[in-house]
């Protein structure tokens, strides 16, 4: 990674320098051409005016020898005019190329413009040309033509630019190496940590610098969070296996014991049959919960959504548990609005959610359980409240995890496997809702299911 970063940074700096150099060269050429053109226009105008004055005063013929003699008399003009790039031409329709300075294309000379007294100038590549008409009275039979190559003059500047480019590339190389090492070290550490975590070392953690919040620190935090989640999942998995093994062993042991007692004639067959039936139902419930949780977590799990009256469903669920509540000495009641509270949900799965929550509340209630249906902010709310011992605040974030109750209170479970609330959470989320819990130690617990109301 460090090598690629170095190559990219140095390449970027080099490309930037090349673009800057080319841009500078182009701009310098444009500027040199513009300056040369302005200078030649001024010189051509001055020379044409002096020649016109000279020939008017002396009545000398307008020929090359007379022109050169006049120019040599003008000391100032001799300093600024290169005679090799100077010519006086006659403004004939067919301009003689031999009259023009070396390298000047006759097509560049605007003869018509010069005849009208206009100062003209143009360029052909680096060659810049300016022409000014010589006005002798009312006639314009000749013109001064000056030509010169634009001198960019980048000699010292080019050397400075090369030195600056080399220095910039060196600094970029050094910076790329330093930055690359700074970036690669945490990434290499994260990669090594991920390898150790994959190998089973779930206690692996990366250091996180305090007060820093860049992407590398976030990466370290994410790796640590992943390791913590995996470590917790492994502990839950181990606890799950232990709990399921215990839950299977206990009823099977009871069934085997009573079956052997019946065979030996040491137990009342009717009583033994009742125990065996109860333990069989317990095993059936355990297997059903395991299958339900596996189905909900499977990618192929699907729901059959339909419009349902949540209030009616709650009343049906309460009626189903009424005999059991009476046997336990609990008051089970439903409080529902007079109007229907319609939601889109799976009837069987939503009924399973209600049954799991009511059964869980009855396990821990002291005197009664209240089931309530209401609407809040466009959402249907189904709550189940018991007046039991409540849940410790430190345990609240974990109540929907598999086997939470089995770990915390193994003597009192909402189902034989401790999967009831985990199934509730998975089903409610699958139907587009939310489930939450509030509790105060000594004052009971409330579970709330929130689903979008049907429009």
Order of alpha helices (4+ residues) and beta strands (2+ residues): alpha-alpha-alpha-beta-alpha-beta-beta-beta-alpha-alpha-alpha-beta-alpha-beta-beta-alpha-beta-beta-alpha-alpha-beta-beta
